[in-house]
């Protein structure tokens, strides 16, 4: 169930991230994004937010405000052993990616705002289906494409925000194709639902959401979306921001949603998946604590019910104002399905999550080996980062993680999945442009090999995985305007 932190999606400025999987950190003078904000994945990870507080140029005229905004995001990447963890059967790949976005936000008056945006996301050198070059080869699925359906301009955003709906000052409605990312902490992805999941060209969902804030610190939000795999997702969220005597920032959210005719794990269609979720984010000065979790019920198949659950908890400490030094400790657990259970599917379903604390196992753009399982993964992560100057212009971020399966992939198999270490060097070239250099290594254990072999069982020949290092190196240039 999504953890909605605000009643109406607010497209915020690029959030400062600790790891390479997160958005770039703005330069000095950037507006601080409050915790518990509904955000889109920024910078090198997804949509450029179209908002009043983001980079852009405002023109006034005829009683309107017009903001033109977009981004160009380029990646050059090199990786190896993603499919088999075997140096002797190298699957080394060197390739590039490009994302380009351009949008308009038009504030018509105090009660109506319209956003229209276009986007593009494809391999470098992929000129689309109109590529008429004679004698061009047909790349394999793991090679850079040259004439794919990806290389086309798409309608990324198209929605209207209506305030004071039906004459009620506390009632707002958003309808159309909108970017959605519901989370607790502003510089992380969503635990359950995010329209940017799996890094598509169209990073928005069609639907509508209303919000009523007539109870002071309590906001009620019903919503409904049509997801890309033709399922319907609808639900209700209650958000509460109590006022504490000590001045701490506290945010509590509870939600109920139901997904109809969803495709689970990219393979199986489920009639009904109901998710109950909760979240708590507590900011005490320079220290933050958060916890979120969810439980699932519903009909997975004839005679089979859902029974999965998952959760995570985090500690966030800004230990230094100089360079915005930060330390995070994160623990998570997603239940896996017990092969011995025939009437209950116990795996936790989170196909639309967007958490990207690490580059290889979790990142939407650069790896996401966690897609080899459905739920079935626990993690312990340590993230540390600091800038080399007081303005955080040049910054280094380090992440270490240990992953363990909650259920073996095969009978009597290992639950050890592996270890990952990431390093990111970020240079804020200008206020609107940043350059990142990054490297990551994942040491797979027997559980990861079992997952790779299951995923490649239908290959010719079938994959036989080893335990050699899976690695990634790359450079990213992101310009937001």
N, C-alpha and C positions, 0 to 999 in steps of 0.2 A: 504494500500500500504506500502510495507516495507520502512523503513527509512534507507537507506544504507549509512553508514558513511565512507566506503572506497571502492574503485572500485573492489578490489579483496579481498576475505575473508582472514584475517590474524588471525591465531590461536594464541591468546595472552596468557600471563601468568595469573595465577589466580588473579581475581580482588578483591580488598578490598571492602566488602559489609557492609552496616549499619545494615541490618536486617537478621534474620535467613534464609530467603529465598534466600540470595545472597551468592556469593562465599566467601571462607575464605580469611582472610587477611594474606599475606605472612609475614615472619619475617623481621628483620632488613636487609637492603641491597637489598630488592626486587626492581625490576625495576618498576618504576611508569608507569602505562598504561595511555596514553593520552585520554582525553575526546573525544567523537565522534569516538571511535574505534569500529570496527566490532568484536564482541567477541562471544565465546561460553559460555554457562552457566557452571561455574566451580565448583570445590569442591563438596559439598554435593548436588548440584543441577543439575549436568549433566556431560557433556563431559570434560575429561581432555584435554586441548588444546595441540596439537602437534605442537610446534613452536620452533624457534631458541632461544627464550628468556625464555622458561619455564624450569622447573626442568627436568633434563635428563642427560645422559652421552653420550658424543660425541666421536666417534671412527673415526680415519682418516685412509684411505687406498685406494689404487688404484684410487686416485683422487676423492674419494667420501667422503661425510660426512654422518654418520648414527647416528640418535638420537633414542634411545629406551625410551619410556615413557608410563606411565599408572597410574592407581589409583585403590585403594580398598576403597569403601565407604560403611559403615555399619550404620544402624539405628535400634534403639529399640524404639518403639512407643506405646503410650496408648492414646486412645481418646474415646469420648462419645457424644451421641446425634447428630451425624452428619446427620442422616436421619429424625429424628422426633422432636428434641429439647424437649424431654419429659423424665424426670428422672424416671417416673413410668413405662415407656416402654423402658428400657435401651437397647441401642445398643452398649454398651461398647466393645471395641476391643483392644486387646493387640497383637502386632505382630512385626516382624522385616523385614528389607529390606536389600538386598545386591546388590551393583553394582561393577563390576570388568571390567577394561579396560586395553588393552595392544596394543601398536601401534608402528610402525616404520615410521620414516621420513627419506627418502634417497635423499640427494642432489646429483644428478648425475654429474652435472656440473653447470656452471653459468646460464644456460638457462632452466634447467629441474629439477624438484623436484617431487618425488612420495611419497604419504602417504598411508599406509595400516594399518588398525586398527581393532581389534576385541573387542566385548563387551558382557556383561551379566548383566541382571537386573531382579530380581525375589524376592519373599518372602523368608526369611530364612526358611530352612526346605523343600523347594520346590526342589525336585530332578529330576523334569522333567518327560516327557512321558516314559522314560526308567525305571521309578521306578516300579519294579516288586514285591514289598512287598505284600504278600497275605493278603486278608481281609482288605485292607486299605479303610477308609471311603471316602465319596465324600463330600468335604467341600462346603459350600454355597458360593455365590458370594462375601459376605462380610467377609469371613473367610480366614485365611492364606491357600494358596494353597499347595498341596503336589505333584501333578503330572501334572502340567500345561504346555502349550506350551511356556510360558514365559521363563522357565528355560532351555534355550539353548544358546549356543554361536553363535553370529551373526557377519556378516561382517558389521562393524560399519562405517568405512571409507575406501574409495578406489578412490583416485583422483590424477591427475597430474596437476602440475602448470608449464605452459610454458611461459617463459619470452622472450621478443624481438621476438614475434611471426611474422612470415613471413618477418623477417628482419627489422621490425619497432621497434625501441628501446622503444617507449612509449606504445606499445601494448602488453597486457598480456592476457592469457586464462587459466581458470581452468575448468577441465571437469572430471566427474565421480560422485562418492557418497561422498558428502562433508557436514560437519556441517555448518549450516547457522543460524546466529542471527544478524539481522539488527536493530540497535538502535542508539540513540543519546548519551546516557551516559554510560560509560564503566561498571559501577557497578550495572546496572539494566537490566532487560530483554527487549525484543523487544515489541514495541507497536502493531505490526500487524503480523509479520511472523518470526517464529523461528522453526527450525527442532527439537528442544528439547521440544516443546509443549506437555503437558500431559505425560512427562517423559517416553518415550518408550525405548525399548531395543536398537533399531536402531535409533540413533539420528541424522541422516543425510538424505539429499535428493539427488536423482539422477538428474543430469543436467549439465549445463555449464554456465559460465559467462565470458565475455570479458570486458576489461577496456582499455580506451585510455586516456592518460594523456598528450597529446601534446599541451595543452593550459595552461601551467603553473599552475595556482591555480584551474583550472576546470578539472574535471574527468567525462567522459561519460562511462556508464556501461550498456550494454544490457545483459539480462540473461533469462534463461528458466529452469524450474524444473518440474519434475514429482512427485507429492505429494503422500503420502501413501494411500489416499482414491481414487486413480486413476484419480485425476484431473490434469490439466496442468496449470501451472502458469508461465507467461512470462511478461516481462516489460522492462522499460528503466529508468535509474536513472541519475540525474545530481548532482554532489557534488562540492561544492565551498568552499574554505578556503581562504578568503580574508586576506590580510596583513593590519593591522590597525596601525595608527601612534603611539598609546599608547602601542602597544605590546600585546593587548588582543588576546586570542585565539577564533576565530569565525569560526563556521562551519554551512553551510546552505545546505540543500538537498531538492530536489523535485523529485517526482517519479510518474510514471504511470504504472499500471499493470492490467492484465486481467487474471481471473481464469475461466477455462472452465470445465463444468461438475463437479463442486465442490459439496461436501456434506455439507449442511449448518445446523449447530446446531446438527450434528450427525444424522439427520433424512431425510431432504429434499434435493433432487438433483436439483441444479440450472444450467441453461444453460450457463449463462454468468454473471460474477460479475466484474465490472471495478472499480478500486479504484485510486483516485488521492490523493496524500499525500505530506506533506511538514514537514520540521523540522528546528529548529534553536537552536544551543547550543552556549552560550556566556560565556567564562570563564575570569573573571576579577580578577586576583590574586588569593585570597583564596575564592572568591565568584563565583558561577556558576548559570546561569539562562538557562532554556531550555523550549521549547514549541514545540509540534508536534500535527498534526491533519490530518484527512482524510475525504473525501467525496466519497460516493459510488453510482454508477448507474449500469444499466444492466437489464437483464431479469431474474426475480426470478421464474416465472411460467407463463403459458399462460395467457396473459392479466394482469400480475402483474410485476411491475418494482421495482428495488431497489432504496432506497432513504435515506439510513442511513448516519450518520456522527458521529464523535467522536474526542476527543482531550484531551490533558493534558498539564499542565504547572508545573514547579518545580523551587524551590529555594534551592541552596546547599551552605552551608557556613562552611568552616573549621575554627572553632573558636579557635582552640588550636593546635599548633604543638606538644605539649607534649601529647602523647597518641593518636594523630590524632583525636582530638575531632571534631565531625561533627554534623550539624543540617540540616535537610531537611524539607521543606514544599511542599506538592504535592497536586494538585487538578486535578480531571479528570471527564469527562462526556462522557458516551456512550449512544447514543439515543436508545430508545426502540420502538417497533412497536405499533402503535395505533390500537387497535382492530376495531375502527370505520372506518379505511381506508381499502378499498377493492382492489384498483388498484395500491397501492404503499406499499411495505414492508419497513417500516421506521427503523427497528432495525439495529444497527451497527454490522456488521459481522467481528469478529476477533477471529475465532476458533483457530488460530495458534499463538496467542500472548503468551508471557512468562514472563510478569511482575509479580513479586512475592514479593511485599513490605510487605505483611502480610502472616502469616502462614496458617490460616484457610480459609479465603475468597479467597486468590489469589494464594497460593503456588502450584506449579506443583506437588510436591511430597507429601505434607502433608495435602492437603485439597481441595482447589479451589472450594468453594461453589459458586463462580461466574459462574460456569458452569451450574447452575440451570436456568440461563437466557441466552438469546442471545443478547449481548450488554446490554442495559437497566440498567445501573448502573452508579451512580456518587459517587465520594469519595473525602474526605478531610483527609489528612494524615500528621502526625507529627512524624519524626524519629530523634532520638538522640542517639549518641554513643560516647564512649571515652575509651581509654586504661588506665590501672592502672599504667603503667610505660611508659617511653619515647619510648620504642621499640614496644609498643602496643602488648606485648606478651599475656597479659590477658586483656580481653576487655568485656564490657557490652554494649548491644544495646537494646534500648526500642523503641517500635512503638505503636502509637495509631491511630485509624482510625474510621471514621463515614461513613456509606454507605447508599445511598438513591436511590430508583428506579426512573427512569425517566418516567415510565408508570406503573400503578398498574397491578399486575398479573391477578386479576379478576375485574369485573365491580364494581366500587365504593370501591375498595380495598385500602389498605394503601400503601403509597410510602416509608415508613420507613423500611429499611432493617435491620440495626443493628449497633452495636459498637464492635470493637475488640481492645484488648490490648495484646501485645507480649513482652516477655523478653527473651534475649539470653545471656548466659555467654560462652565466647569462650576462650580456652586456646591453644596457639600455642605451642604444646608440643616440636616439633623440627621444623626446617625450612620446612620439607616436611610433617609433621603430625600435625593435630589439632583435638581437642575434643570440642564439643559443647553440652551444656545443655540448653534446651529451654522449655518454657511453654507459652501457649496462651489461651485466653478465648474470645469467641464471644457471646454477648448478642443479641439474635435475636429479631426483632420486627415483627409486623403483616405481613409485606411484605415478610420476610423470611419464615414465616409459610405458606403463600400462595404458595410460590415457592416450598417448600418441599412437600406440599400436591399435587400440580400439578405433580411433578416428581414421586410421589408414588401413583398416582391415580389407576394404574393397579395392584398394589400389592394386596396380599390376606392376611389379609383384607387391604383395602386402608389406607394409612397413614393419621392420624389426628395429626397435629403438635401442640405443645405447645410453650411456650416461656422460657423454662429452658436453662441454660448456656450450650453452646457447648464448650468443652475444649480439649486441646491437651497437652501432655507432652512427652518429648523424649530426647534421647541422640544420638549423631552422632560422629563417628570416621572416619576421612578421611585421607588417606595416599596417597600422590602423589609422583611419582618418575620418 
